[in-house]
């Protein structure tokens, strides 16, 4: 017959060991249930004016074309030029993100698009096409490269104003200047101005008007001289019809165009884009 003290010790030891085993198992299960922290594989930052900005441009729709592991940040702001974007301190945020990306060892691409508000007639924003605009754009490119990022220059999105069936392109001189800078600095270039102008010309005025933020009024008088200063105001994006800014349809249309240009001209970014036609925005 087994002594009672041995039976008691055996039961006590068994209970203690069983408790320890259950505790370890519980901790393991809890550890496995915790979602691991994942860091973005790539960062993309958009810098530009309202034709790229939230609610008035294609920028947010473009961000939706990247894979979930890409941190796409739209810092474009309405009414800004190559000069005022820096003067207002908006570029500081870009530099902070560049420094952060460098510390994390994360590749970062900066898409830079200006021109609309660099045109004459916009106090505090306009820049000289010969002596100021190229200098400003080149400085952005150089600072991105110095910080370890990849700058991508984007020529300005076309306006959608027709005259006698022909689409005007008063932004071409600024597009030409950006193309020249891209060659001089050996920087990737997205020829959005030429591509968007050709596409809008081909679709015609009626279809082009469906890309706007709001539907057109019953009749828009094309004989009126266009004042670029009124097309892109400083501050919040316009909610009324105009032929500069884009609504949901226009944003999706031009985001698709920019996505295609990225695939063509920036091969290193292809792997981070969703399959063609797939988007979350």
C-alpha positions in Angstrom: 0.0 0.0 0.0 1.4 3.4 -1.0 1.9 5.8 1.9 -0.5 8.7 2.0 2.3 11.4 2.1 3.6 10.0 -1.2 0.2 10.2 -2.8 -0.2 13.7 -1.6 3.2 14.8 -3.0 2.5 13.2 -6.3 -0.8 15.0 -6.7 0.6 18.3 -5.7 3.5 18.1 -8.1 1.2 17.0 -10.9 -1.1 19.9 -10.4 1.8 22.4 -10.3 3.3 21.0 -13.5 -0.1 20.9 -15.2 -0.6 24.6 -14.3 2.8 25.5 -15.6 2.2 23.6 -18.9 -1.2 25.4 -19.4 0.4 28.8 -18.6 3.1 28.3 -21.2 0.5 27.1 -23.8 -1.7 30.1 -23.1 1.3 32.5 -23.6 2.2 30.8 -26.9 -1.3 31.0 -28.2 -1.5 34.7 -27.2 1.9 35.4 -28.9 0.7 33.7 -32.1 -2.5 35.7 -32.2 -0.7 39.1 -32.2 -0.5 40.5 -35.7 3.1 41.1 -36.6 4.2 44.7 -37.2 4.9 45.3 -40.9 6.7 48.2 -42.3 6.1 49.7 -45.8 8.4 48.4 -48.5 8.4 51.7 -50.3 7.3 55.3 -49.8 5.9 57.5 -52.6 5.3 61.2 -52.0 3.3 63.5 -54.3 4.4 67.2 -54.5 2.5 69.6 -56.6 -0.6 71.8 -57.1 -4.4 71.3 -57.1 -4.3 69.2 -60.2 -2.6 66.6 -58.1 -4.1 67.4 -54.7 -6.9 65.8 -52.7 -10.5 66.4 -53.9 -9.3 68.4 -57.0 -6.6 66.3 -58.6 -5.6 62.8 -59.5 -3.1 62.3 -56.6 -5.3 60.2 -54.2 -6.5 58.0 -57.0 -2.9 57.4 -58.0 -2.1 56.4 -54.4 -4.8 53.8 -54.7 -2.9 52.1 -57.6 0.0 51.1 -55.3 0.2 47.8 -53.4 -0.8 47.8 -49.7 2.8 47.7 -48.6 3.5 51.1 -50.2 3.1 54.2 -48.1 1.8 56.8 -50.6 1.5 60.3 -49.2 -0.2 63.1 -51.2 1.3 66.4 -50.1 0.2 68.4 -53.2 -1.7 71.6 -52.3 -4.0 73.8 -54.3 -2.7 77.1 -55.6 0.9 76.4 -55.0 3.8 77.1 -57.4 7.4 75.9 -57.5 8.2 78.9 -55.3 5.3 79.1 -52.9 5.3 75.4 -52.0 8.8 75.9 -50.5 8.1 79.5 -49.2 5.1 78.3 -47.1 7.2 75.5 -45.5 5.4 72.6 -47.2 8.7 71.3 -48.5 9.9 70.8 -45.0 7.5 68.0 -44.5 8.9 66.3 -47.6 12.5 66.6 -46.2 11.4 65.2 -42.9 9.9 62.1 -44.6 13.1 61.8 -46.7 15.2 61.7 -43.6 12.8 59.2 -41.9 12.9 57.0 -44.9 16.7 57.1 -45.0 16.9 56.1 -41.3 14.5 53.2 -41.9 16.3 52.1 -45.0 13.1 52.5 -47.1 13.3 53.5 -50.7 11.3 56.7 -51.5 10.1 58.3 -54.7 9.1 61.9 -54.9 6.8 62.9 -57.8 7.1 66.6 -58.5 4.6 68.5 -60.7 4.4 72.3 -60.9 3.6 74.9 -63.6 -0.1 76.0 -63.3 0.6 78.6 -60.6 4.0 79.5 -61.9 2.3 81.2 -64.9 2.1 85.0 -64.9 -0.5 87.0 -63.1 -0.5 85.3 -59.7 1.0 87.5 -57.0 3.2 85.6 -54.6 3.2 82.5 -56.7 4.2 83.3 -60.3 7.8 82.6 -61.3 9.9 83.7 -64.2 10.0 80.9 -66.8 13.6 81.5 -67.6 15.3 82.6 -64.4 13.2 81.2 -61.5 11.1 78.2 -62.5 14.0 76.0 -63.7 16.1 76.9 -60.7 13.3 76.0 -58.3 12.6 72.6 -60.0 16.3 71.8 -60.2 16.7 72.5 -56.5 13.9 70.1 -55.6 15.5 67.4 -57.7 19.0 67.9 -56.2 17.7 67.9 -52.6 15.8 64.7 -53.1 18.9 63.0 -54.6 21.1 64.3 -51.8 18.7 62.8 -49.2 18.8 59.4 -50.9 15.4 59.6 -52.6 14.4 59.2 -56.3 12.9 62.3 -57.8 10.4 61.9 -60.7 9.5 65.0 -62.6 6.0 65.3 -64.0 5.0 67.9 -66.6 1.8 69.8 -65.8 -1.6 68.3 -66.4 -3.3 69.9 -69.4 -6.2 72.3 -69.0 -9.3 71.2 -70.9 -10.3 74.5 -72.7 -11.2 74.2 -76.4 -11.4 76.9 -79.0 -13.1 76.1 -82.3 -12.6 72.4 -81.6 -8.9 72.7 -80.8 -7.6 72.1 -77.3 -5.3 75.0 -76.1 -2.1 74.2 -74.3 -0.8 77.3 -72.6 1.2 75.1 -70.2 3.5 73.7 -72.9 6.4 76.2 -72.2 6.5 75.0 -68.6 6.3 71.4 -69.7 9.2 72.0 -72.1 11.2 73.6 -69.2 10.6 70.5 -67.0 11.7 68.2 -69.8 14.9 70.1 -70.2 15.6 69.9 -66.5 15.0 66.1 -66.6 17.6 65.8 -69.3 20.1 68.0 -67.6 19.8 66.3 -64.2 19.3 62.8 -65.6 16.0 62.5 -63.7 13.0 60.2 -64.7 10.3 62.2 -66.5 6.6 61.6 -66.9 5.4 63.6 -70.0 1.9 64.1 -68.5 1.3 67.4 -70.3 1.8 65.9 -73.8 -0.1 62.7 -73.0 -3.0 64.4 -71.3 -3.3 67.0 -74.0 -3.4 64.4 -76.8 -6.0 62.3 -74.9 -8.3 65.3 -74.2 -8.0 66.6 -77.7 -9.0 63.1 -79.0 -12.0 62.8 -76.7 -13.4 66.2 -77.6 -14.9 69.0 -75.5 -18.2 67.3 -74.4 -16.5 64.2 -73.0 -13.6 66.3 -71.5 -16.2 68.3 -69.6 -17.3 65.1 -67.8 -13.9 65.0 -66.1 -14.5 68.2 -64.1 -15.3 68.4 -60.4 -18.9 69.4 -61.2 -21.2 69.2 -64.3 -20.9 72.2 -66.6 -23.6 74.9 -66.5 -26.2 74.8 -69.4 -23.8 76.8 -71.6 -20.1 77.7 -71.2 -19.0 80.6 -73.4 -15.7 79.6 -74.9 -15.2 83.0 -76.5 -14.3 84.4 -73.1 -10.6 84.9 -72.6 -9.4 82.4 -70.0 -7.7 83.9 -66.9 -5.4 81.2 -65.4 -5.3 83.1 -62.2 -9.0 82.4 -61.6 -8.7 78.7 -62.5 -6.7 77.6 -59.5 -7.3 79.8 -56.5 -5.0 79.8 -53.4 -6.5 77.5 -50.7 -9.4 75.1 -51.0 -10.2 73.4 -54.2 -13.2 74.8 -56.2 -16.4 72.8 -56.1 -17.9 74.4 -59.2 -17.3 73.5 -62.8 -14.0 74.5 -64.4 -11.6 73.0 -67.0 -8.6 72.7 -64.8 -9.5 70.6 -61.8 -10.9 67.0 -61.9 -13.7 65.1 -60.1 -13.9 61.4 -59.4 -14.1 60.4 -63.0 -11.3 62.7 -64.1 -9.1 61.7 -61.2 -9.4 58.0 -62.1 -8.8 58.8 -65.7 -5.6 60.7 -65.2 -4.4 58.4 -62.4 -4.5 55.6 -64.9 -2.5 57.7 -67.3 0.1 58.5 -64.7 0.3 54.9 -63.6 1.0 53.8 -67.2 3.7 56.5 -67.5 5.3 55.3 -64.3 5.4 51.7 -65.7 7.0 53.0 -68.9 9.5 55.5 -67.5 10.3 54.3 -63.9 10.7 50.5 -64.3 11.9 50.1 -60.7 8.5 51.0 -59.4 6.5 48.5 -61.4 6.7 45.8 -58.8 4.9 48.1 -56.3 1.9 48.8 -58.5 -1.2 46.8 -58.4 -2.2 44.8 -61.5 -3.5 47.1 -64.2 -7.2 47.9 -63.6 -7.1 47.2 -59.8 -7.6 50.1 -57.4 -8.9 50.9 -54.0 -9.7 54.6 -54.6 
